[in-house]
Amino acid sequence: MELMDRHPAHWLPARLFWGEEAEAQVTWLHGEDEQFSESFLQDTFNVWMRRPINAAFAPVTSLERLRARAASLPGIAPTGFIFHVSRCGSTLLSRLLAQAPDTLVLSEPPPFDAIVRANHRARRMTEALQIDTLRAMASALGQPRTPGQNRLFIKLDAWHALQAPLLRAAFPDTPWVFLYRNPIEVMVSQLRQRGMHTVPGVLPPALIGGADPSAVSPEDYCAKVLGAIFAAGLAMHTPGRSLLINYSDLPNAINPIARHFGLDPNDPDFQTALARELKTDAKRGGDFTPDSVTKRAEATPAIHAATMAWLTAIYDQLEDARRA
């Protein structure tokens, strides 16, 4: 651990796991001051893991070490959270926010998710310990990567909307946005290439709204999970604290989102970087091509039926709340 002690800010918690120990263990990776240039933090960690220092020396510590570090080396306090239903522009939004020179964005950090999910297969943490550990993890991951960084945004996983009470208890002063999209388009995207929350059996039912994979068709399972996330986004909406953003509003909505989070959308450097980023597909790179029309054309009768059963009504309610 001596190497970690020399430059503690260069080491970030990359994985949290439960082995034979009663308490979780934390694996750390050396990242020095490299930027998070990939769309997802896990992709950044995958790059780091191939470096000699991490291949030879990836220290594993207790959670107590993580919590102690938060006290001795606090990171940037979270400026805002990005909740979303998946396939709705959240990656684009996180990359747009990252263009502000004083801003650090953590996109779906795996060890943060591990804490959120700690109790969903076995009781491992009290809620008080979960809250304390979430704060410590955000602090450790939120170390400034460049001088002057003082804003931190965390793009959460889609199912985290269903854990909003826990996250709001841990970070009561942090505002958020909730991104959603026409449900037919989200359904087509998920059934074309599923995220882990829409693959039956990967996540426990209690984490994703209670969908039973043995009792419904693939379309109904996907729609029920997404419907629970849509409903959670509406339930946690608090005017003044949160914004509801439809995918169709992007990228024009970046200015009200920036103001919501206390950024200056008129900063010339921000606008220049923004214009450059908007030309790029946020997930795949290359030029961005709108796909809403294509997705709707691909929707099968089964997708339409499942969407009508589980998603259309809550989507309409979100639209009404957004326009209010």
C-alpha positions as semicolon CSV with decimal commas, in nm:
position;residue;x (nm);y (nm);z (nm)
1;M;0,000;0,000;0,000
2;E;0,303;0,228;0,023
3;L;0,279;0,308;-0,347
4;M;-0,082;0,422;-0,303
5;D;0,021;0,646;-0,015
6;R;0,273;0,839;-0,226
7;H;0,018;0,973;-0,475
8;P;-0,326;0,882;-0,337
9;A;-0,520;1,095;-0,587
10;H;-0,373;0,890;-0,874
11;W;-0,547;0,576;-0,749
12;L;-0,918;0,520;-0,812
13;P;-1,150;0,245;-0,688
14;A;-1,235;0,038;-0,996
15;R;-1,416;-0,261;-0,847
16;L;-1,606;-0,343;-0,531
17;F;-1,673;-0,709;-0,456
18;W;-1,764;-0,952;-0,182
19;G;-1,536;-1,255;-0,150
20;E;-1,490;-1,465;0,159
21;E;-1,469;-1,153;0,374
22;A;-1,776;-1,029;0,557
23;E;-1,717;-0,679;0,424
24;A;-1,664;-0,581;0,063
25;Q;-1,317;-0,542;-0,083
26;V;-1,207;-0,263;-0,316
27;T;-0,968;-0,301;-0,611
28;W;-0,776;0,015;-0,703
29;L;-0,623;0,118;-1,035
30;H;-0,353;0,375;-1,106
31;G;-0,473;0,645;-1,343
32;E;-0,247;0,942;-1,262
33;D;-0,418;1,246;-1,417
34;E;-0,555;1,086;-1,736
35;Q;-0,891;1,214;-1,857
36;F;-1,201;0,998;-1,884
37;S;-1,223;1,019;-2,262
38;E;-1,428;0,701;-2,313
39;S;-1,809;0,710;-2,308
40;F;-1,829;0,482;-2,002
41;L;-1,603;0,470;-1,698
42;Q;-1,568;0,091;-1,727
43;D;-1,412;0,142;-2,071
44;T;-1,156;0,375;-1,913
45;F;-1,079;0,118;-1,645
46;N;-1,036;-0,150;-1,913
47;V;-0,766;0,066;-2,074
48;W;-0,596;0,126;-1,741
49;M;-0,594;-0,244;-1,652
50;R;-0,361;-0,314;-1,947
51;R;-0,094;-0,081;-1,813
52;P;0,210;-0,244;-1,650
53;I;0,164;-0,084;-1,308
54;N;-0,194;-0,212;-1,283
55;A;-0,114;-0,552;-1,431
56;A;0,159;-0,598;-1,171
57;F;0,012;-0,411;-0,877
58;A;-0,363;-0,364;-0,837
59;P;-0,405;-0,323;-0,460
60;V;-0,711;-0,458;-0,281
61;T;-0,824;-0,284;0,037
62;S;-1,112;-0,288;0,279
63;L;-1,406;-0,049;0,264
64;E;-1,261;0,117;0,572
65;R;-0,966;0,234;0,359
66;L;-1,212;0,383;0,110
67;R;-1,405;0,564;0,382
68;A;-1,087;0,689;0,549
69;R;-0,967;0,831;0,221
70;A;-1,289;1,029;0,180
71;A;-1,209;1,202;0,508
72;S;-0,843;1,273;0,427
73;L;-0,872;1,340;0,051
74;P;-1,226;1,456;-0,033
75;G;-1,316;1,473;-0,399
76;I;-1,553;1,709;-0,577
77;A;-1,899;1,707;-0,425
78;P;-2,160;1,588;-0,680
79;T;-2,302;1,878;-0,878
80;G;-2,573;1,674;-1,048
81;F;-2,706;1,330;-1,130
82;I;-2,827;1,201;-1,466
83;F;-3,109;0,947;-1,430
84;H;-3,242;0,789;-1,749
85;V;-3,446;0,508;-1,904
86;S;-3,159;0,391;-2,133
87;R;-3,112;0,451;-2,506
88;C;-3,247;0,804;-2,460
89;G;-2,950;1,039;-2,504
90;S;-2,795;1,009;-2,158
91;T;-2,451;0,927;-2,301
92;L;-2,479;1,229;-2,531
93;L;-2,575;1,450;-2,237
94;S;-2,288;1,326;-2,022
95;R;-2,041;1,394;-2,303
96;L;-2,190;1,740;-2,362
97;L;-2,156;1,830;-1,993
98;A;-1,798;1,702;-1,997
99;Q;-1,710;1,974;-2,249
100;A;-1,715;2,236;-1,974
101;P;-1,348;2,279;-1,873
102;D;-1,422;2,274;-1,499
103;T;-1,639;1,961;-1,516
104;L;-1,572;1,593;-1,445
105;V;-1,828;1,333;-1,555
106;L;-1,847;0,975;-1,424
107;S;-2,053;0,764;-1,663
108;E;-2,215;0,462;-1,497
109;P;-1,928;0,389;-1,253
110;P;-1,937;0,014;-1,174
111;P;-1,824;0,036;-0,809
112;F;-2,096;0,295;-0,741
113;D;-2,353;0,054;-0,884
114;A;-2,212;-0,229;-0,669
115;I;-2,296;-0,029;-0,357
116;V;-2,647;0,051;-0,482
117;R;-2,704;-0,321;-0,549
118;A;-2,533;-0,443;-0,231
119;N;-2,848;-0,578;-0,064
120;H;-3,044;-0,716;-0,356
121;R;-2,925;-1,076;-0,333
122;A;-2,823;-1,087;0,034
123;R;-2,832;-0,840;0,322
124;R;-2,478;-0,702;0,330
125;M;-2,509;-0,343;0,446
126;T;-2,731;-0,135;0,667
127;E;-2,881;0,164;0,491
128;A;-2,660;0,395;0,697
129;L;-2,350;0,207;0,583
130;Q;-2,470;0,211;0,222
131;I;-2,515;0,587;0,238
132;D;-2,175;0,640;0,397
133;T;-2,009;0,415;0,139
134;L;-2,185;0,581;-0,156
135;R;-2,052;0,916;-0,038
136;A;-1,702;0,775;0,006
137;M;-1,709;0,616;-0,340
138;A;-1,826;0,938;-0,505
139;S;-1,546;1,120;-0,324
140;A;-1,279;0,872;-0,433
141;L;-1,394;0,864;-0,796
142;G;-1,447;1,239;-0,801
143;Q;-1,084;1,342;-0,765
144;P;-1,010;1,634;-1,003
145;R;-0,837;1,514;-1,321
146;T;-0,720;1,864;-1,420
147;P;-0,652;2,185;-1,226
148;G;-0,966;2,387;-1,171
149;Q;-1,216;2,103;-1,197
150;N;-1,482;2,175;-0,936
151;R;-1,800;2,022;-1,078
152;L;-1,889;1,652;-1,076
153;F;-2,171;1,484;-1,263
154;I;-2,259;1,119;-1,223
155;K;-2,453;0,948;-1,498
156;L;-2,626;0,662;-1,320
157;D;-2,735;0,324;-1,452
158;A;-3,092;0,306;-1,583
159;W;-3,220;0,093;-1,293
160;H;-3,092;0,346;-1,039
161;A;-3,409;0,550;-1,087
162;L;-3,578;0,276;-0,886
163;Q;-3,325;0,339;-0,607
164;A;-3,379;0,715;-0,600
165;P;-3,478;0,727;-0,229
166;L;-3,142;0,577;-0,130
167;L;-2,946;0,809;-0,360
168;R;-3,139;1,116;-0,249
169;A;-3,078;1,023;0,116
170;A;-2,705;0,999;0,043
171;F;-2,692;1,324;-0,158
172;P;-2,987;1,537;-0,042
173;D;-2,859;1,862;-0,193
174;T;-2,774;1,728;-0,540
175;P;-3,013;1,821;-0,825
176;W;-3,081;1,581;-1,112
177;V;-3,231;1,536;-1,455
178;F;-3,435;1,242;-1,580
179;L;-3,402;1,157;-1,948
180;Y;-3,661;0,952;-2,132
181;R;-3,766;0,882;-2,489
182;N;-4,059;0,769;-2,700
183;P;-4,108;0,417;-2,558
184;I;-4,140;0,246;-2,897
185;E;-3,791;0,371;-2,985
186;V;-3,646;0,253;-2,653
187;M;-3,813;-0,087;-2,689
188;V;-3,679;-0,141;-3,040
189;S;-3,329;-0,044;-2,930
190;Q;-3,337;-0,274;-2,626
191;L;-3,474;-0,573;-2,814
192;R;-3,217;-0,520;-3,086
193;Q;-2,928;-0,515;-2,836
194;R;-3,028;-0,557;-2,475
195;G;-2,887;-0,376;-2,177
196;M;-2,836;-0,592;-1,870
197;H;-3,153;-0,465;-1,704
198;T;-3,368;-0,598;-1,990
199;V;-3,203;-0,943;-2,004
200;P;-3,426;-1,177;-1,800
201;G;-3,260;-1,306;-1,485
202;V;-2,949;-1,085;-1,488
203;L;-3,075;-0,840;-1,228
204;P;-3,300;-0,950;-0,940
205;P;-3,671;-0,865;-0,985
206;A;-3,672;-0,640;-0,676
207;L;-3,419;-0,412;-0,844
208;I;-3,616;-0,367;-1,166
209;G;-3,978;-0,335;-1,065
210;G;-4,063;-0,699;-0,998
211;A;-4,071;-0,831;-1,355
212;D;-4,083;-1,212;-1,355
213;P;-3,894;-1,346;-1,661
214;S;-4,076;-1,680;-1,649
215;A;-4,423;-1,528;-1,669
216;V;-4,410;-1,290;-1,965
217;S;-4,294;-1,271;-2,326
218;P;-3,959;-1,103;-2,410
219;E;-4,144;-0,792;-2,525
220;D;-4,360;-0,776;-2,213
221;Y;-4,062;-0,834;-1,985
222;C;-3,866;-0,551;-2,147
223;A;-4,170;-0,319;-2,142
224;K;-4,249;-0,395;-1,777
225;V;-3,890;-0,320;-1,667
226;L;-3,883;0,000;-1,870
227;G;-4,228;0,096;-1,743
228;A;-4,105;0,069;-1,384
229;I;-3,813;0,298;-1,465
230;F;-4,038;0,550;-1,645
231;A;-4,271;0,549;-1,343
232;A;-3,982;0,597;-1,099
233;G;-3,863;0,897;-1,298
234;L;-4,205;1,057;-1,272
235;A;-4,240;0,973;-0,901
236;M;-3,911;1,135;-0,806
237;H;-3,967;1,448;-1,015
238;T;-3,958;1,758;-0,796
239;P;-3,995;2,088;-0,986
240;G;-3,700;2,309;-0,905
241;R;-3,483;2,014;-0,803
242;S;-3,520;1,808;-1,119
243;L;-3,579;1,843;-1,491
244;L;-3,765;1,603;-1,717
245;I;-3,594;1,586;-2,056
246;N;-3,728;1,409;-2,362
247;Y;-3,469;1,277;-2,607
248;S;-3,644;1,479;-2,877
249;D;-3,539;1,799;-2,695
250;L;-3,168;1,724;-2,731
251;P;-2,935;1,890;-2,805
252;N;-3,136;2,213;-2,767
253;A;-3,209;2,128;-2,404
254;I;-2,840;2,150;-2,310
255;N;-2,875;2,521;-2,227
256;P;-3,160;2,482;-1,972
257;I;-2,986;2,171;-1,835
258;A;-2,662;2,365;-1,793
259;R;-2,843;2,646;-1,612
260;H;-3,025;2,392;-1,394
261;F;-2,686;2,264;-1,280
262;G;-2,530;2,607;-1,239
263;L;-2,315;2,606;-1,554
264;D;-2,285;2,899;-1,793
265;P;-2,409;2,771;-2,131
266;N;-2,282;3,087;-2,301
267;D;-1,917;3,031;-2,211
268;P;-1,731;3,052;-2,549
269;D;-1,502;2,756;-2,474
270;F;-1,801;2,546;-2,375
271;Q;-1,993;2,636;-2,691
272;T;-1,692;2,558;-2,915
273;A;-1,642;2,217;-2,753
274;L;-2,017;2,157;-2,767
275;A;-2,034;2,217;-3,140
276;R;-1,752;1,968;-3,194
277;E;-1,912;1,700;-2,974
278;L;-2,254;1,729;-3,138
279;K;-2,114;1,601;-3,466
280;T;-2,011;1,270;-3,308
281;D;-2,214;0,960;-3,221
282;A;-2,182;0,948;-2,843
283;K;-2,152;0,568;-2,817
284;R;-1,998;0,453;-3,144
285;G;-1,796;0,749;-3,263
286;G;-1,818;0,880;-3,618
287;D;-2,087;1,113;-3,745
288;F;-2,417;1,114;-3,557
289;T;-2,719;0,997;-3,758
290;P;-3,074;1,041;-3,619
291;D;-3,250;0,704;-3,592
292;S;-3,595;0,770;-3,445
293;V;-3,780;0,712;-3,772
294;T;-3,585;0,391;-3,839
295;K;-3,656;0,255;-3,492
296;R;-4,028;0,321;-3,515
297;A;-4,040;0,147;-3,854
298;E;-3,880;-0,165;-3,699
299;A;-4,141;-0,201;-3,424
300;T;-4,329;-0,530;-3,447
301;P;-4,695;-0,583;-3,345
302;A;-4,568;-0,752;-3,026
303;I;-4,360;-0,445;-2,941
304;H;-4,656;-0,216;-3,001
305;A;-4,881;-0,432;-2,782
306;A;-4,630;-0,451;-2,495
307;T;-4,563;-0,078;-2,516
308;M;-4,934;-0,001;-2,500
309;A;-4,976;-0,231;-2,200
310;W;-4,684;-0,111;-1,988
311;L;-4,543;0,219;-2,119
312;T;-4,779;0,445;-2,311
313;A;-4,978;0,578;-2,014
314;I;-4,674;0,660;-1,800
315;Y;-4,498;0,818;-2,099
316;D;-4,798;1,046;-2,150
317;Q;-4,788;1,142;-1,781
318;L;-4,419;1,228;-1,809
319;E;-4,494;1,445;-2,110
320;D;-4,768;1,627;-1,918
321;A;-4,534;1,685;-1,621
322;R;-4,254;1,807;-1,848
323;R;-4,483;2,063;-2,012
324;A;-4,638;2,180;-1,683
